[in-house]
Amino acid sequence: MIGLFLLSKLNNLLSLVNNHIIIDSLDTWPNQLINLLKQNQEVLTSYLNFEKDIDNRAIEEIDLRINRPKNEYKKKWDSIIDSINKIMKSKKFVGFHCTRLINKELNIIKKDGLNPLNLSCLMERLKYLYNQNKISKDTFEFLKTNNLASEKNRQGKIYFFHCLDTLLSCSGIENLLKFWGGEAIYRCCEDNYKTKNELLNTGIPCIVLGSLNYNQLNAFNPEIEIRLIKIFLNKSNMQFNYNDFDNFAENSVSVIDIITYNDDLFDYLTGSNFKF
């Protein structure tokens, strides 16, 4: 029964994302990509094993860092990379954005999508919370002057990650789901117990599924093809390291859907690791 339940939830997710690709879910990949990788699995494995062997030897053999041996599979590797690029550049991808939202925000985002962070918008959101008695005057005044919305690496950006595995990581996303307002807010109130407590009780944890183009991934991560290859090979118990990556959009992003804490799919995606 547990297996059937998980299969049901997986099917729910696949139905939800429809024609969008989740980077580490082969069930969402186009058949053309799967077939290409299957046909070239031996070459891809040989290329990566050669590179890994040289990297390991170069720890002791310093000359290998300067005069790296030629990989005999490089020409074929480059050709496969180019083929993956041609397949994927017209596709849409899921970007995961974890946050905590009140009902009004949730409904607006479902309708209008996610917008880049800016100070003016944050002030309006804070004012609304205060007027609705969701935060105290002390918290309102504190957050008006204690936030990071104008920081260069935050202003005008919406951040995403792209792998389902990251949703299982408490350390990576717990605070985003735990405190209203995102990192630009909660990073400023770590020593303010009253404010932190109010933010803990504001809104509901949400996983927002953003719809991103291929070039919106490559703008920040130029090696998405290599990640896809490694993820594919790892399904056959071949261990090639890869990591999820933070990615940002600088324009509005349409939303596929929002999975809330009350949804069974939230527990499925997070492995029930979060209890708020």
C-alpha positions as CSV (number, residue, x, y, z in Angstrom):
1,M,0.0,0.0,0.0
2,I,2.9,2.4,0.7
3,G,4.3,1.8,-2.7
4,L,0.9,2.5,-4.3
5,F,0.6,5.7,-2.3
6,L,4.0,7.0,-3.4
7,L,3.2,6.1,-7.0
8,S,0.0,8.0,-6.7
9,K,1.8,11.1,-5.4
10,L,4.4,10.8,-8.1
11,N,1.7,10.7,-10.7
12,N,0.0,13.7,-9.1
13,L,3.3,15.6,-9.4
14,L,3.8,14.6,-13.0
15,S,0.3,15.6,-13.9
16,L,0.9,19.0,-12.1
17,V,4.1,19.9,-13.9
18,N,2.6,18.7,-17.2
19,N,5.2,19.4,-20.0
20,H,7.8,20.9,-17.7
21,I,11.1,19.3,-16.9
22,I,12.4,18.6,-13.4
23,I,16.1,18.4,-13.6
24,D,16.6,15.3,-11.4
25,S,13.3,13.5,-12.4
26,L,13.8,11.3,-15.5
27,D,10.0,10.8,-15.6
28,T,9.7,14.4,-16.8
29,W,12.5,14.2,-19.4
30,P,11.6,14.0,-23.2
31,N,12.0,10.6,-24.7
32,Q,14.4,12.0,-27.3
33,L,16.9,13.0,-24.5
34,I,16.5,9.6,-22.7
35,N,17.2,7.7,-26.0
36,L,20.2,9.9,-26.8
37,L,21.7,9.2,-23.4
38,K,21.0,5.5,-23.5
39,Q,22.6,5.2,-27.0
40,N,25.7,6.9,-25.8
41,Q,25.9,5.7,-22.2
42,E,29.2,3.8,-22.7
43,V,31.0,6.8,-24.2
44,L,29.6,9.2,-21.6
45,T,30.8,7.0,-18.8
46,S,34.2,6.5,-20.3
47,Y,34.7,10.3,-20.8
48,L,33.7,11.1,-17.2
49,N,35.7,8.2,-15.7
50,F,38.8,9.4,-17.6
51,E,38.3,13.0,-16.3
52,K,37.7,11.8,-12.7
53,D,40.9,9.6,-12.9
54,I,43.0,12.5,-14.0
55,D,41.5,14.8,-11.3
56,N,42.4,12.2,-8.6
57,R,45.9,11.6,-9.9
58,A,46.5,15.3,-10.2
59,I,46.2,15.6,-6.4
60,E,49.7,14.0,-6.2
61,E,51.0,14.4,-9.7
62,I,51.3,18.1,-10.1
63,D,52.3,17.9,-13.8
64,L,48.9,16.7,-14.7
65,R,47.4,20.0,-13.6
66,I,49.5,21.8,-16.3
67,N,49.8,19.1,-19.0
68,R,46.4,17.4,-18.8
69,P,46.2,14.3,-21.1
70,K,43.8,14.5,-24.0
71,N,40.5,12.6,-23.4
72,E,40.0,10.4,-26.5
73,Y,36.2,10.7,-26.0
74,K,36.2,14.5,-26.0
75,K,35.0,14.9,-29.7
76,K,32.1,12.6,-29.2
77,W,31.3,14.1,-25.8
78,D,31.1,17.6,-27.3
79,S,28.8,16.3,-30.0
80,I,26.5,14.8,-27.4
81,I,26.5,18.0,-25.4
82,D,25.5,19.9,-28.5
83,S,22.7,17.4,-29.2
84,I,21.4,17.8,-25.7
85,N,21.4,21.5,-26.1
86,K,19.3,21.3,-29.3
87,I,16.8,19.1,-27.6
88,M,16.5,21.1,-24.4
89,K,16.6,24.7,-25.5
90,S,12.9,24.8,-26.5
91,K,11.8,23.1,-23.2
92,K,10.3,24.6,-20.1
93,F,11.7,23.8,-16.6
94,V,10.4,23.7,-13.1
95,G,12.0,26.1,-10.7
96,F,11.2,25.5,-7.0
97,H,10.7,28.6,-4.8
98,C,10.1,27.9,-1.1
99,T,8.5,30.5,1.0
100,R,5.7,31.3,3.5
101,L,2.6,33.1,2.3
102,I,-0.6,34.5,3.6
103,N,-3.8,33.7,1.7
104,K,-3.8,37.0,-0.2
105,E,-0.3,36.6,-1.4
106,L,-0.9,33.0,-2.4
107,N,-3.9,34.0,-4.5
108,I,-2.0,36.9,-6.2
109,I,1.0,34.7,-7.0
110,K,-1.2,32.0,-8.5
111,K,-2.9,34.6,-10.7
112,D,0.0,37.0,-11.6
113,G,3.1,34.9,-11.0
114,L,6.2,35.7,-9.0
115,N,7.7,39.2,-9.2
116,P,11.4,40.1,-8.4
117,L,12.1,41.4,-4.9
118,N,12.0,45.2,-4.4
119,L,11.8,47.4,-1.3
120,S,8.6,49.1,-2.3
121,C,6.7,45.9,-2.7
122,L,8.0,44.6,0.6
123,M,6.9,47.7,2.4
124,E,3.3,47.2,1.0
125,R,3.3,43.6,2.2
126,L,4.4,44.6,5.6
127,K,1.8,47.4,5.8
128,Y,-0.9,45.0,4.8
129,L,0.2,42.5,7.6
130,Y,0.1,45.3,10.1
131,N,-3.3,46.6,9.1
132,Q,-4.7,43.1,9.3
133,N,-3.2,42.6,12.8
134,K,-1.0,39.8,11.6
135,I,2.1,41.5,13.0
136,S,2.5,44.0,15.9
137,K,3.5,47.6,15.5
138,D,6.9,46.8,17.0
139,T,7.5,44.2,14.4
140,F,6.2,46.4,11.6
141,E,8.5,49.3,12.6
142,F,11.5,47.0,13.1
143,L,11.2,45.3,9.7
144,K,10.7,48.6,7.9
145,T,14.3,49.5,8.8
146,N,15.8,46.0,9.2
147,N,15.6,44.1,6.0
148,L,17.9,43.1,3.1
149,A,15.6,43.8,0.2
150,S,18.0,46.5,-1.3
151,E,21.1,44.3,-1.2
152,K,22.6,43.9,-4.7
153,N,22.4,40.1,-4.8
154,R,18.7,40.2,-3.8
155,Q,17.1,43.3,-5.3
156,G,15.3,42.7,-8.6
157,K,15.7,38.9,-8.4
158,I,13.6,35.8,-7.7
159,Y,15.6,32.8,-6.6
160,F,14.9,29.1,-7.5
161,F,16.5,25.7,-7.2
162,H,15.8,22.8,-9.5
163,C,16.2,19.4,-8.0
164,L,13.6,17.4,-6.0
165,D,16.4,16.1,-3.8
166,T,16.8,19.6,-2.3
167,L,13.3,19.5,-1.0
168,L,14.4,16.7,1.3
169,S,17.1,18.9,2.8
170,C,16.0,20.6,6.0
171,S,19.2,22.6,6.3
172,G,18.8,24.1,2.9
173,I,15.2,25.3,2.9
174,E,13.8,25.0,6.4
175,N,14.0,28.7,7.3
176,L,12.5,29.7,4.0
177,L,9.4,27.6,4.9
178,K,9.5,28.6,8.6
179,F,9.5,32.4,8.5
180,W,7.3,34.7,6.5
181,G,9.2,37.2,4.2
182,G,12.1,35.1,3.0
183,E,15.8,35.5,3.7
184,A,15.7,39.2,3.2
185,I,13.6,39.4,6.3
186,Y,14.5,36.5,8.7
187,R,18.2,37.1,8.4
188,C,17.7,40.5,10.1
189,C,15.8,39.3,13.1
190,E,17.8,36.3,14.4
191,D,18.3,38.1,17.7
192,N,14.8,39.5,17.9
193,Y,12.7,36.8,19.5
194,K,9.4,38.6,19.4
195,T,9.7,39.4,15.7
196,K,10.9,35.9,14.9
197,N,8.0,34.4,16.8
198,E,5.5,36.5,14.9
199,L,7.0,35.6,11.5
200,L,6.8,31.9,12.6
201,N,3.0,32.3,12.9
202,T,2.4,34.3,9.8
203,G,1.2,32.5,6.7
204,I,1.6,28.9,5.6
205,P,4.7,27.1,4.1
206,C,4.5,26.9,0.3
207,I,6.4,25.3,-2.5
208,V,5.9,27.5,-5.6
209,L,6.5,25.8,-8.9
210,G,7.8,28.4,-11.3
211,S,7.9,28.0,-15.1
212,L,11.4,28.8,-16.5
213,N,12.9,28.8,-20.0
214,Y,16.1,27.0,-20.8
215,N,18.1,30.2,-21.2
216,Q,16.9,31.3,-17.7
217,L,18.8,28.3,-16.3
218,N,21.9,28.7,-18.4
219,A,22.2,32.4,-17.5
220,F,23.5,31.3,-14.1
221,N,24.5,27.8,-14.8
222,P,26.3,27.1,-18.1
223,E,26.7,23.4,-17.6
224,I,23.1,22.1,-17.4
225,E,23.8,19.5,-20.0
226,I,26.6,17.9,-17.9
227,R,24.3,17.8,-14.9
228,L,21.7,16.0,-17.0
229,I,24.3,13.4,-18.1
230,K,25.5,12.7,-14.6
231,I,21.9,12.4,-13.2
232,F,21.1,9.9,-16.0
233,L,24.2,7.8,-15.3
234,N,23.6,7.9,-11.6
235,K,20.4,6.1,-12.1
236,S,22.5,3.1,-13.1
237,N,24.5,3.2,-9.8
238,M,27.4,5.1,-11.5
239,Q,28.5,7.7,-9.0
240,F,29.3,11.1,-10.6
241,N,28.9,14.0,-8.3
242,Y,26.5,16.8,-9.2
243,N,24.8,19.4,-7.1
244,D,21.6,21.4,-7.3
245,F,22.1,25.1,-8.1
246,D,20.6,28.4,-7.0
247,N,19.3,30.3,-10.0
248,F,17.6,33.7,-10.3
249,A,15.2,35.3,-12.7
250,E,15.1,39.1,-13.1
251,N,11.6,39.3,-14.6
252,S,8.2,38.1,-13.6
253,V,7.9,34.3,-13.6
254,S,4.6,32.5,-14.3
255,V,3.5,29.9,-11.8
256,I,2.5,26.3,-12.6
257,D,1.0,25.8,-9.1
258,I,1.6,26.3,-5.4
259,I,1.8,23.3,-3.1
260,T,0.9,24.3,0.4
261,Y,1.7,22.6,3.7
262,N,-1.8,21.2,4.0
263,D,-1.4,19.3,0.7
264,D,-0.4,15.6,0.8
265,L,2.0,16.4,-2.0
266,F,4.0,18.7,0.3
267,D,4.7,15.8,2.6
268,Y,5.6,13.6,-0.4
269,L,8.1,16.1,-1.8
270,T,9.7,16.9,1.5
271,G,9.7,13.4,2.9
272,S,7.6,14.7,5.8
273,N,10.7,16.3,7.2
274,F,9.0,19.5,8.1
275,K,6.7,19.8,11.1
276,F,5.7,23.4,11.7
